[in-house]
Amino acid sequence: MGQKTHPIGFRLGGIRDWDAKWFAAKSETYRETLLEDFAIRKHINKMYVDAGIAQVNIERGNNDLVVTLHTSRPGIVIGRGGTRIEELRKDVEKITGNKSRVNVQEIRQPELNAYLVARNIADQIERRVAYRRAIRQALSRAMQAGAKGIKVLASGRLGGNEIARKEKAMEGRVPLHTLRADIDYGLAEAATSMGKIGVKVWLYKGDILPQQQEEVEELGTIEVTLQAGDTEIDEALVASPESTDQDESVVIKDGLSEDTEGGDVTA
């Protein structure tokens, strides 16, 4: 029998990182913290149904909590004048009882995110679009966006048939057994009048080599140093031509700032 494993959990600790970062010293604290994470994610999914949120990262410190939303529609998440994100921050503080901060990270290429691709196919199936056409369009868009391979599996009462079945489509290569392969996985469900139809997407973006991972870690430390306010590094950054390519961040205070052109937003 073929034993299946989650593509993201299979690569945790190697090329993938955890969605939640915190430490609990006691078992009681662990249980309470885990339930808080579930409550936060459930509230976000209920509050932003059509915001295209693909990932929610939670990071906890001693007395503060940081929630990062990865979305393809940052304007919907932030709201007019930052009202919605400020409301979300207050709701998170009510759930956890700790001082919280909410960041919004824009997904610039939704075609290369497995969950957003699966959600798009599921939404089309709910609108009674032919499932084969929706899958075929998703495959072509992902390959045109730069993916090296994509596999889509739709299962359920496809086309309104009485007997449930599976339909699989694939383009390119998806090496699931290669640990260094950067494979994104997403699952979405389409609620139709004939029942639920599940859509799974595996998206292969290329291999992550150890040398590339070290460069990414070094880049992350440089960014942290710059954010710490080192004046010498700031001057060097302004003098370098590469500094113009970095994303700008907007800090929301009292809910009075607006998202202009995407990027990282902090509340």
Backbone as CSV, one residue per row, in Angstrom:
resi,resn,N_x,N_y,N_z,CA_x,CA_y,CA_z,C_x,C_y,C_z
1,MET,0.841,-1.194,0.000,0.000,0.000,0.000,0.878,1.247,0.000
2,GLY,0.431,2.259,-0.717,1.180,3.512,-0.736,0.876,4.342,0.501
3,GLN,1.917,4.715,1.222,1.745,5.518,2.435,1.976,6.990,2.092
4,LYS,0.969,7.824,2.318,1.043,9.236,1.961,1.465,10.066,3.162
5,THR,2.204,11.131,2.916,2.608,12.053,3.966,2.397,13.480,3.491
6,HIS,2.268,14.395,4.436,2.025,15.797,4.088,3.315,16.394,3.512
7,PRO,3.274,16.989,2.325,4.511,17.493,1.704,5.201,18.580,2.521
8,ILE,4.425,19.414,3.229,5.039,20.484,4.017,5.591,19.929,5.331
9,GLY,4.822,19.085,6.018,5.313,18.484,7.257,6.512,17.586,7.028
10,PHE,6.615,16.995,5.863,7.736,16.130,5.507,9.037,16.925,5.419
11,ARG,8.939,18.234,5.137,10.125,19.076,4.938,10.362,20.061,6.075
12,LEU,9.593,19.934,7.163,9.794,20.826,8.303,11.165,20.593,8.924
13,GLY,11.836,21.682,9.254,13.165,21.586,9.827,14.262,21.524,8.793
14,GLY,13.895,21.298,7.545,14.870,21.284,6.460,14.795,22.558,5.647
15,ILE,13.909,22.549,4.645,13.753,23.733,3.807,12.501,24.514,4.174
16,ARG,11.665,23.978,5.056,10.457,24.676,5.483,10.535,25.001,6.965
17,ASP,9.817,26.044,7.358,9.789,26.462,8.751,8.371,26.322,9.299
18,TRP,8.242,26.374,10.627,6.943,26.202,11.274,6.084,27.453,11.108
19,ASP,4.760,27.263,11.064,3.832,28.396,10.990,3.631,29.062,12.347
20,ALA,3.922,28.355,13.425,3.799,28.915,14.773,5.129,28.727,15.499
21,LYS,5.615,29.806,16.098,6.898,29.762,16.801,6.691,30.243,18.231
22,TRP,6.721,29.333,19.181,6.636,29.667,20.588,7.062,28.452,21.410
23,PHE,7.292,28.692,22.691,7.763,27.632,23.582,6.899,27.633,24.839
24,ALA,6.461,26.445,25.240,5.662,26.289,26.458,6.437,25.420,27.436
25,ALA,6.646,25.934,28.628,7.449,25.211,29.610,6.669,24.076,30.256
26,LYS,5.348,24.235,30.411,4.535,23.228,31.078,3.461,22.708,30.137
27,SER,2.949,21.522,30.451,1.932,20.908,29.599,0.640,21.717,29.611
28,GLU,0.269,22.301,30.759,-0.952,23.103,30.818,-0.822,24.342,29.942
29,THR,0.343,24.977,29.995,0.565,26.155,29.160,0.538,25.793,27.686
30,TYR,1.087,24.634,27.344,1.086,24.201,25.944,-0.337,24.018,25.437
31,ARG,-1.181,23.378,26.238,-2.558,23.132,25.814,-3.301,24.445,25.607
32,GLU,-3.176,25.380,26.531,-3.864,26.659,26.417,-3.355,27.459,25.209
33,THR,-2.046,27.447,25.006,-1.471,28.204,23.886,-1.903,27.625,22.550
34,LEU,-1.944,26.303,22.468,-2.363,25.660,21.219,-3.821,25.976,20.897
35,LEU,-4.680,25.958,21.919,-6.085,26.297,21.704,-6.247,27.761,21.303
36,GLU,-5.401,28.640,21.829,-5.431,30.035,21.411,-5.061,30.180,19.934
37,ASP,-4.061,29.417,19.482,-3.686,29.457,18.063,-4.848,29.011,17.181
38,PHE,-5.541,27.938,17.591,-6.696,27.473,16.817,-7.775,28.551,16.771
39,ALA,-8.015,29.210,17.906,-9.046,30.247,17.968,-8.680,31.444,17.093
40,ILE,-7.401,31.823,17.080,-6.962,32.950,16.250,-7.158,32.635,14.768
41,ARG,-6.730,31.458,14.346,-6.854,31.088,12.925,-8.329,30.964,12.514
42,LYS,-9.152,30.414,13.402,-10.576,30.290,13.093,-11.230,31.650,12.958
43,HIS,-10.878,32.580,13.844,-11.454,33.931,13.783,-11.006,34.651,12.517
44,ILE,-9.746,34.488,12.124,-9.245,35.149,10.912,-9.948,34.606,9.672
45,ASN,-10.102,33.293,9.589,-10.777,32.705,8.433,-12.247,33.109,8.365
46,LYS,-12.867,33.316,9.534,-14.266,33.738,9.560,-14.403,35.211,9.216
47,MET,-13.436,36.020,9.635,-13.499,37.459,9.412,-13.139,37.822,7.976
48,TYR,-12.183,37.104,7.395,-11.725,37.396,6.028,-11.999,36.185,5.151
49,VAL,-13.230,36.072,4.694,-13.607,34.918,3.877,-13.068,35.064,2.456
50,ASP,-13.162,36.266,1.893,-12.778,36.497,0.504,-11.497,37.325,0.379
51,ALA,-10.641,37.267,1.383,-9.419,38.089,1.352,-8.235,37.355,0.736
52,GLY,-8.394,36.079,0.413,-7.292,35.336,-0.196,-6.142,35.112,0.769
53,ILE,-6.441,34.764,2.022,-5.390,34.502,3.011,-4.905,33.069,2.848
54,ALA,-3.630,32.924,2.512,-3.062,31.606,2.260,-2.330,31.037,3.460
55,GLN,-1.825,31.895,4.347,-1.009,31.413,5.458,-1.102,32.394,6.620
56,VAL,-1.130,31.854,7.836,-1.155,32.665,9.056,-0.009,32.206,9.941
57,ASN,0.947,33.085,10.186,2.088,32.781,11.047,1.884,33.445,12.405
58,ILE,2.151,32.703,13.460,1.995,33.200,14.831,3.335,33.056,15.541
59,GLU,3.802,34.146,16.096,5.075,34.150,16.832,4.843,34.804,18.197
60,ARG,5.253,34.124,19.248,5.021,34.600,20.611,6.342,34.901,21.307
61,GLY,6.348,36.033,22.033,7.474,36.362,22.883,7.097,36.171,24.340
62,ASN,7.760,36.890,25.217,7.442,36.771,26.646,6.073,37.375,26.975
63,ASN,5.837,38.580,26.457,4.575,39.267,26.774,3.849,39.795,25.544
64,ASP,4.320,39.470,24.358,3.694,39.987,23.147,3.464,38.860,22.156
65,LEU,2.663,39.164,21.143,2.295,38.178,20.126,2.257,38.872,18.773
66,VAL,2.816,38.223,17.764,2.866,38.778,16.413,2.156,37.809,15.470
67,VAL,1.151,38.307,14.757,0.405,37.513,13.781,0.689,38.087,12.390
68,THR,1.160,37.242,11.474,1.481,37.668,10.116,0.522,36.986,9.149
69,LEU,-0.182,37.781,8.362,-1.131,37.265,7.374,-0.530,37.370,5.993
70,HIS,-0.451,36.256,5.284,-0.002,36.232,3.897,-1.240,36.203,3.001
71,THR,-1.452,37.264,2.254,-2.684,37.406,1.486,-2.393,37.985,0.111
72,SER,-3.246,37.662,-0.838,-3.135,38.231,-2.181,-3.948,39.512,-2.327
73,ARG,-4.759,39.857,-1.311,-5.575,41.074,-1.345,-5.356,41.867,-0.056
74,PRO,-4.228,42.543,0.062,-3.947,43.260,1.321,-4.908,44.407,1.588
75,GLY,-5.479,45.011,0.530,-6.411,46.115,0.738,-7.655,45.689,1.490
76,ILE,-8.152,44.471,1.216,-9.342,43.977,1.914,-9.021,43.694,3.370
77,VAL,-7.815,43.156,3.634,-7.437,42.834,5.006,-7.264,44.097,5.841
78,ILE,-6.637,45.129,5.256,-6.348,46.350,6.011,-7.605,47.181,6.211
79,GLY,-8.418,47.311,5.161,-9.620,48.124,5.258,-9.324,49.597,5.047
80,ARG,-10.367,50.404,4.999,-10.214,51.839,4.782,-9.598,52.498,6.015
81,GLY,-8.427,53.086,5.813,-7.748,53.736,6.928,-7.214,52.781,7.971
82,GLY,-7.120,51.488,7.651,-6.614,50.509,8.605,-7.609,50.113,9.678
83,THR,-8.905,50.297,9.421,-9.921,50.012,10.444,-10.070,48.509,10.692
84,ARG,-10.070,47.704,9.625,-10.304,46.268,9.799,-9.124,45.587,10.494
85,ILE,-7.916,45.988,10.135,-6.758,45.347,10.759,-6.633,45.775,12.221
86,GLU,-7.054,46.983,12.532,-7.063,47.416,13.923,-8.116,46.641,14.723
87,GLU,-9.246,46.384,14.097,-10.274,45.561,14.748,-9.776,44.148,14.990
88,LEU,-9.047,43.597,14.006,-8.488,42.254,14.175,-7.476,42.227,15.314
89,ARG,-6.655,43.262,15.425,-5.660,43.309,16.489,-6.331,43.299,17.872
90,LYS,-7.422,44.041,18.005,-8.138,44.069,19.280,-8.778,42.716,19.579
91,ASP,-9.296,42.044,18.538,-9.890,40.726,18.743,-8.838,39.710,19.180
92,VAL,-7.659,39.786,18.593,-6.578,38.872,18.977,-6.168,39.111,20.428
93,GLU,-6.127,40.369,20.845,-5.785,40.673,22.229,-6.849,40.143,23.190
94,LYS,-8.123,40.172,22.782,-9.186,39.615,23.625,-9.034,38.099,23.749
95,ILE,-8.641,37.436,22.665,-8.516,35.976,22.686,-7.338,35.542,23.554
96,THR,-6.210,36.232,23.418,-4.988,35.817,24.095,-4.763,36.525,25.428
97,GLY,-5.239,37.759,25.543,-4.974,38.527,26.746,-3.606,39.157,26.778
98,ASN,-2.858,39.101,25.676,-1.528,39.689,25.592,-1.514,40.813,24.554
99,LYS,-0.522,41.658,24.647,-0.339,42.721,23.673,0.002,42.100,22.323
100,SER,-0.699,42.513,21.274,-0.571,41.862,19.972,-0.218,42.868,18.888
101,ARG,0.349,42.332,17.819,0.675,43.114,16.632,0.349,42.282,15.401
102,VAL,-0.229,42.902,14.377,-0.649,42.191,13.171,0.124,42.739,11.979
103,ASN,0.783,41.850,11.245,1.500,42.204,10.017,0.758,41.635,8.821
104,VAL,0.817,42.342,7.706,0.201,41.890,6.457,1.284,41.781,5.395
105,GLN,1.466,40.584,4.864,2.453,40.326,3.818,1.725,40.008,2.522
106,GLU,1.992,40.775,1.481,1.309,40.578,0.204,1.945,39.438,-0.579
107,ILE,1.114,38.585,-1.166,1.560,37.532,-2.081,1.480,38.097,-3.493
108,ARG,2.627,38.368,-4.086,2.652,39.065,-5.375,2.309,38.146,-6.546
109,GLN,2.523,36.835,-6.388,2.192,35.877,-7.452,1.264,34.805,-6.886
110,PRO,-0.040,35.040,-6.908,-0.968,34.019,-6.384,-0.951,32.728,-7.185
111,GLU,-0.490,32.787,-8.453,-0.442,31.572,-9.273,0.590,30.582,-8.769
112,LEU,1.534,31.039,-7.912,2.583,30.163,-7.387,2.325,29.795,-5.925
113,ASN,1.109,29.981,-5.456,0.730,29.564,-4.118,-0.291,28.448,-4.230
114,ALA,0.013,27.291,-3.651,-0.820,26.103,-3.849,-2.221,26.296,-3.287
115,TYR,-2.333,26.900,-2.095,-3.666,27.074,-1.512,-4.517,28.021,-2.349
116,LEU,-3.935,29.124,-2.821,-4.712,30.075,-3.624,-5.139,29.455,-4.948
117,VAL,-4.289,28.613,-5.528,-4.667,27.915,-6.763,-5.827,26.961,-6.493
118,ALA,-5.741,26.199,-5.393,-6.826,25.274,-5.047,-8.115,26.024,-4.729
119,ARG,-8.000,27.149,-4.022,-9.183,27.949,-3.682,-9.831,28.522,-4.941
120,ASN,-9.017,28.928,-5.907,-9.552,29.461,-7.166,-10.327,28.396,-7.927
121,ILE,-9.779,27.184,-7.980,-10.476,26.086,-8.664,-11.780,25.753,-7.943
122,ALA,-11.739,25.722,-6.599,-12.946,25.411,-5.834,-14.019,26.482,-6.027
123,ASP,-13.613,27.750,-6.074,-14.593,28.818,-6.301,-15.238,28.699,-7.673
124,GLN,-14.463,28.328,-8.678,-15.040,28.151,-10.017,-16.011,26.975,-10.043
125,ILE,-15.693,25.896,-9.337,-16.605,24.751,-9.280,-17.904,25.140,-8.592
126,GLU,-17.806,25.981,-7.547,-19.019,26.454,-6.872,-19.872,27.320,-7.794
127,ARG,-19.250,28.019,-8.734,-19.997,28.835,-9.701,-20.433,28.032,-10.920
128,ARG,-20.344,26.713,-10.822,-20.799,25.781,-11.863,-19.985,25.868,-13.147
129,VAL,-18.715,26.256,-13.026,-17.796,26.195,-14.166,-17.335,24.750,-14.315
130,ALA,-17.132,24.300,-15.540,-16.674,22.940,-15.780,-15.340,22.704,-15.066
131,TYR,-15.269,21.638,-14.283,-14.081,21.424,-13.456,-12.841,21.157,-14.299
132,ARG,-12.999,20.486,-15.449,-11.836,20.235,-16.313,-11.270,21.542,-16.863
133,ARG,-12.145,22.454,-17.203,-11.690,23.752,-17.703,-10.977,24.545,-16.612
134,ALA,-11.526,24.520,-15.393,-10.893,25.244,-14.284,-9.520,24.682,-13.962
135,ILE,-9.395,23.354,-13.963,-8.101,22.723,-13.684,-7.108,23.027,-14.791
136,ARG,-7.554,22.965,-16.034,-6.645,23.221,-17.159,-6.134,24.651,-17.134
137,GLN,-6.981,25.608,-16.818,-6.544,27.000,-16.726,-5.552,27.203,-15.586
138,ALA,-5.782,26.534,-14.458,-4.868,26.652,-13.321,-3.485,26.092,-13.671
139,LEU,-3.456,24.982,-14.395,-2.171,24.404,-14.794,-1.397,25.352,-15.702
140,SER,-2.064,25.897,-16.698,-1.377,26.775,-17.655,-0.893,28.065,-16.981
141,ARG,-1.702,28.641,-16.082,-1.290,29.880,-15.418,-0.094,29.656,-14.493
142,ALA,-0.085,28.523,-13.790,1.038,28.243,-12.892,2.330,28.040,-13.673
143,MET,2.266,27.331,-14.794,3.470,27.103,-15.598,3.953,28.403,-16.231
144,GLN,3.024,29.262,-16.643,3.426,30.547,-17.209,4.036,31.468,-16.158
145,ALA,3.619,31.312,-14.897,4.155,32.148,-13.820,5.555,31.723,-13.396
146,GLY,6.021,30.555,-13.841,7.378,30.131,-13.525,7.475,28.845,-12.728
147,ALA,6.379,28.149,-12.514,6.433,26.880,-11.790,7.075,25.810,-12.673
148,LYS,7.800,24.886,-12.031,8.432,23.792,-12.767,7.539,22.568,-12.857
149,GLY,6.471,22.552,-12.088,5.537,21.437,-12.157,4.352,21.684,-11.239
150,ILE,3.215,21.116,-11.593,2.006,21.268,-10.785,1.134,20.040,-10.991
151,LYS,0.525,19.584,-9.883,-0.397,18.449,-9.939,-1.669,18.830,-9.199
152,VAL,-2.816,18.551,-9.798,-4.119,18.891,-9.219,-4.945,17.615,-9.138
153,LEU,-5.559,17.404,-7.972,-6.425,16.249,-7.768,-7.756,16.735,-7.228
154,ALA,-8.817,16.518,-7.997,-10.172,16.879,-7.580,-10.954,15.592,-7.318
155,SER,-11.649,15.531,-6.177,-12.374,14.313,-5.818,-13.732,14.676,-5.247
156,GLY,-14.718,13.872,-5.564,-16.087,14.106,-5.114,-17.063,13.796,-6.244
157,ARG,-18.264,14.306,-6.122,-19.289,14.088,-7.150,-19.079,15.120,-8.259
158,LEU,-18.069,14.877,-9.058,-17.691,15.813,-10.112,-18.758,15.845,-11.197
159,GLY,-19.124,17.037,-11.610,-20.136,17.182,-12.646,-21.534,16.793,-12.194
160,GLY,-21.736,16.626,-10.893,-23.055,16.243,-10.390,-23.372,14.775,-10.552
161,ASN,-22.366,13.917,-10.790,-22.618,12.489,-10.955,-23.014,11.848,-9.627
162,GLU,-23.703,10.717,-9.722,-24.175,10.035,-8.522,-23.044,9.349,-7.773
163,ILE,-22.027,8.909,-8.501,-20.915,8.190,-7.888,-19.709,9.122,-7.814
164,ALA,-19.122,9.239,-6.620,-17.940,10.093,-6.439,-16.727,9.438,-7.097
165,ARG,-15.847,10.260,-7.630,-14.647,9.759,-8.288,-13.549,10.805,-8.173
166,LYS,-12.377,10.479,-8.705,-11.227,11.371,-8.667,-10.797,11.734,-10.084
167,GLU,-10.351,12.956,-10.222,-9.835,13.437,-11.507,-8.489,14.103,-11.240
168,LYS,-7.430,13.602,-11.889,-6.088,14.117,-11.667,-5.529,14.695,-12.952
169,ALA,-4.844,15.833,-12.817,-4.181,16.475,-13.951,-2.810,16.933,-13.495
170,MET,-1.840,16.819,-14.390,-0.465,17.138,-14.012,0.275,17.714,-15.205
171,GLU,1.166,18.654,-14.906,2.018,19.251,-15.934,3.382,19.518,-15.324
172,GLY,4.433,19.204,-16.062,5.781,19.333,-15.531,6.104,18.150,-14.626
173,ARG,7.002,18.360,-13.660,7.391,17.290,-12.733,7.199,17.760,-11.299
174,VAL,6.786,16.818,-10.439,6.569,17.102,-9.017,7.271,16.009,-8.216
175,PRO,8.555,16.185,-7.891,9.317,15.142,-7.165,9.016,15.160,-5.670
176,LEU,8.008,14.410,-5.248,7.585,14.415,-3.849,8.602,13.751,-2.923
177,HIS,9.442,12.849,-3.450,10.402,12.141,-2.606,11.703,12.909,-2.422
178,THR,11.887,14.016,-3.122,13.113,14.802,-3.009,12.944,15.829,-1.897
179,LEU,13.742,15.711,-0.841,13.579,16.589,0.321,13.981,18.032,0.014
180,ARG,14.929,18.241,-0.882,15.351,19.606,-1.191,14.410,20.298,-2.167
181,ALA,13.413,19.579,-2.687,12.468,20.169,-3.633,11.503,21.091,-2.893
182,ASP,11.353,22.303,-3.403,10.442,23.282,-2.810,9.045,23.021,-3.361
183,ILE,8.269,22.231,-2.620,6.921,21.846,-3.048,5.906,22.450,-2.089
184,ASP,5.001,23.228,-2.648,3.935,23.836,-1.859,2.671,22.997,-2.030
185,TYR,1.923,22.836,-0.938,0.717,21.999,-0.955,-0.452,22.794,-0.405
186,GLY,-1.609,22.640,-1.061,-2.799,23.341,-0.617,-4.043,22.499,-0.815
187,LEU,-5.004,22.639,0.096,-6.270,21.907,0.039,-7.419,22.884,0.211
188,ALA,-8.405,22.796,-0.680,-9.602,23.637,-0.593,-10.817,22.778,-0.908
189,GLU,-11.970,23.187,-0.373,-13.212,22.450,-0.577,-14.244,23.347,-1.237
190,ALA,-14.936,22.780,-2.213,-16.013,23.487,-2.897,-17.343,22.933,-2.394
191,ALA,-18.161,23.813,-1.810,-19.471,23.403,-1.287,-20.505,23.552,-2.396
192,THR,-20.899,22.441,-3.012,-21.883,22.448,-4.094,-23.199,21.863,-3.595
193,SER,-24.214,21.961,-4.422,-25.528,21.411,-4.054,-25.517,19.890,-4.014
194,MET,-24.543,19.261,-4.674,-24.442,17.805,-4.688,-23.491,17.280,-3.622
195,GLY,-22.914,18.170,-2.801,-21.957,17.762,-1.777,-20.643,18.512,-1.932
196,LYS,-19.706,18.199,-1.069,-18.410,18.870,-1.115,-17.472,18.186,-2.097
197,ILE,-16.694,19.015,-2.783,-15.674,18.538,-3.720,-14.327,19.045,-3.230
198,GLY,-13.411,18.132,-2.977,-12.085,18.502,-2.494,-11.121,18.732,-3.646
199,VAL,-10.281,19.741,-3.508,-9.279,20.078,-4.523,-7.919,20.146,-3.836
200,LYS,-7.004,19.287,-4.247,-5.637,19.285,-3.735,-4.681,19.747,-4.829
201,VAL,-3.692,20.543,-4.422,-2.726,21.083,-5.381,-1.323,20.900,-4.826
202,TRP,-0.453,20.302,-5.632,0.983,20.228,-5.350,1.696,21.111,-6.376
203,LEU,2.535,22.022,-5.914,3.184,22.976,-6.806,4.688,22.929,-6.568
204,TYR,5.438,22.600,-7.613,6.894,22.463,-7.526,7.549,23.709,-8.101
205,LYS,8.360,24.396,-7.248,8.982,25.659,-7.646,10.469,25.532,-7.944
206,GLY,11.060,24.394,-7.667,12.499,24.213,-7.875,13.147,23.653,-6.623
207,ASP,14.456,23.435,-6.685,15.199,22.878,-5.562,15.840,23.989,-4.740
208,ILE,15.882,23.790,-3.430,16.565,24.704,-2.514,17.833,24.020,-2.048
209,LEU,18.983,24.497,-2.499,20.266,23.907,-2.159,20.779,24.492,-0.849
210,PRO,21.667,23.786,-0.140,22.183,24.312,1.140,22.860,25.668,1.001
211,GLN,23.573,25.903,-0.113,24.232,27.188,-0.308,23.216,28.316,-0.405
212,GLN,22.126,28.086,-1.122,21.085,29.095,-1.234,20.427,29.357,0.119
213,GLN,20.260,28.316,0.930,19.630,28.493,2.236,20.512,29.341,3.145
214,GLU,21.849,29.155,3.079,22.757,29.972,3.882,22.690,31.430,3.461
215,GLU,22.583,31.681,2.133,22.479,33.053,1.658,21.201,33.707,2.154
216,VAL,20.106,32.952,2.185,18.839,33.493,2.676,18.942,33.830,4.161
217,GLU,19.583,32.952,4.949,19.738,33.225,6.374,20.605,34.457,6.613
218,GLU,21.707,34.612,5.823,22.545,35.795,5.965,21.770,37.051,5.616
219,LEU,20.960,36.988,4.563,20.143,38.137,4.180,19.162,38.510,5.278
220,GLY,18.588,37.500,5.953,17.662,37.774,7.044,18.349,38.485,8.202
221,THR,19.601,38.097,8.519,20.302,38.773,9.610,20.624,40.210,9.238
222,ILE,20.947,40.462,7.973,21.211,41.834,7.544,19.954,42.684,7.679
223,GLU,18.801,42.120,7.305,17.554,42.877,7.416,17.244,43.217,8.867
224,VAL,17.491,42.281,9.787,17.243,42.544,11.202,18.168,43.648,11.712
225,THR,19.426,43.627,11.254,20.370,44.659,11.675,19.938,46.026,11.178
226,LEU,19.431,46.070,9.947,18.973,47.338,9.403,17.758,47.850,10.171
227,GLN,16.865,46.945,10.522,15.677,47.370,11.251,16.016,47.837,12.660
228,ALA,17.171,47.389,13.192,17.562,47.804,14.520,18.001,49.257,14.559
229,GLY,18.251,49.871,13.387,18.555,51.292,13.320,20.025,51.612,13.364
230,ASP,20.878,50.730,12.807,22.305,50.998,12.743,22.552,52.065,11.687
231,THR,23.101,53.205,12.075,23.230,54.340,11.150,24.250,54.055,10.054
232,GLU,25.353,53.354,10.377,26.361,53.097,9.361,25.810,52.191,8.269
233,ILE,25.081,51.170,8.663,24.518,50.259,7.666,23.435,50.960,6.877
234,ASP,22.674,51.857,7.530,21.638,52.589,6.809,22.253,53.448,5.715
235,GLU,23.381,54.118,5.998,24.024,54.933,4.980,24.548,54.082,3.837
236,ALA,25.098,52.926,4.167,25.576,52.040,3.110,24.416,51.534,2.272
237,LEU,23.286,51.284,2.905,22.113,50.811,2.172,21.596,51.875,1.218
238,VAL,21.593,53.137,1.656,21.121,54.207,0.790,22.060,54.395,-0.389
239,ALA,23.356,54.198,-0.152,24.321,54.404,-1.225,24.290,53.298,-2.251
240,SER,23.837,52.099,-1.879,23.852,50.974,-2.812,22.650,51.036,-3.727
241,PRO,22.817,50.682,-5.024,21.682,50.719,-5.950,20.663,49.646,-5.683
242,GLU,21.033,48.583,-4.921,20.086,47.494,-4.691,19.032,47.852,-3.662
243,SER,19.247,48.947,-2.933,18.299,49.293,-1.872,16.949,49.729,-2.404
244,THR,16.876,50.125,-3.676,15.604,50.583,-4.235,14.646,49.448,-4.486
245,ASP,15.156,48.194,-4.510,14.293,47.066,-4.819,13.594,46.526,-3.584
246,GLN,13.909,47.027,-2.397,13.311,46.482,-1.197,11.903,47.027,-1.010
247,ASP,11.061,46.168,-0.394,9.675,46.567,-0.162,9.610,47.603,0.952
248,GLU,8.683,48.559,0.793,8.470,49.553,1.818,7.437,49.033,2.809
249,SER,7.573,49.429,4.070,6.634,49.005,5.107,5.922,50.224,5.665
250,VAL,4.670,50.041,5.985,3.838,51.109,6.523,3.462,50.741,7.937
251,VAL,3.644,51.646,8.861,3.310,51.393,10.258,1.976,52.049,10.560
252,ILE,1.039,51.280,11.059,-0.296,51.786,11.368,-0.337,52.157,12.845
253,LYS,-0.689,53.385,13.141,-0.844,53.858,14.505,-2.245,54.441,14.651
254,ASP,-2.982,53.866,15.585,-4.366,54.291,15.853,-5.248,54.108,14.632
255,GLY,-4.854,53.203,13.714,-5.699,52.892,12.555,-5.867,54.050,11.598
256,LEU,-4.815,54.869,11.346,-4.969,56.047,10.500,-4.080,56.005,9.269
257,SER,-3.506,54.862,8.927,-2.681,54.793,7.723,-3.321,53.860,6.717
258,GLU,-2.943,54.018,5.432,-3.549,53.248,4.359,-2.481,52.485,3.610
259,ASP,-2.881,51.347,3.054,-1.995,50.553,2.215,-2.032,51.116,0.797
260,THR,-0.894,51.578,0.306,-0.873,52.227,-0.998,-0.536,51.249,-2.112
261,GLU,0.619,50.603,-2.021,1.019,49.733,-3.105,1.515,48.394,-2.605
262,GLY,0.860,47.811,-1.607,1.218,46.476,-1.137,2.413,46.540,-0.205
263,GLY,3.186,45.442,-0.144,4.331,45.373,0.736,3.914,44.906,2.120
264,ASP,4.807,45.109,3.073,4.541,44.683,4.445,3.821,45.796,5.197
265,VAL,2.806,45.441,5.941,2.054,46.428,6.715,1.997,45.949,8.153
266,THR,2.230,46.832,9.087,2.260,46.466,10.490,1.206,47.259,11.243
267,ALA,0.470,46.563,12.125,-0.501,47.240,12.975,-0.142,46.982,14.421
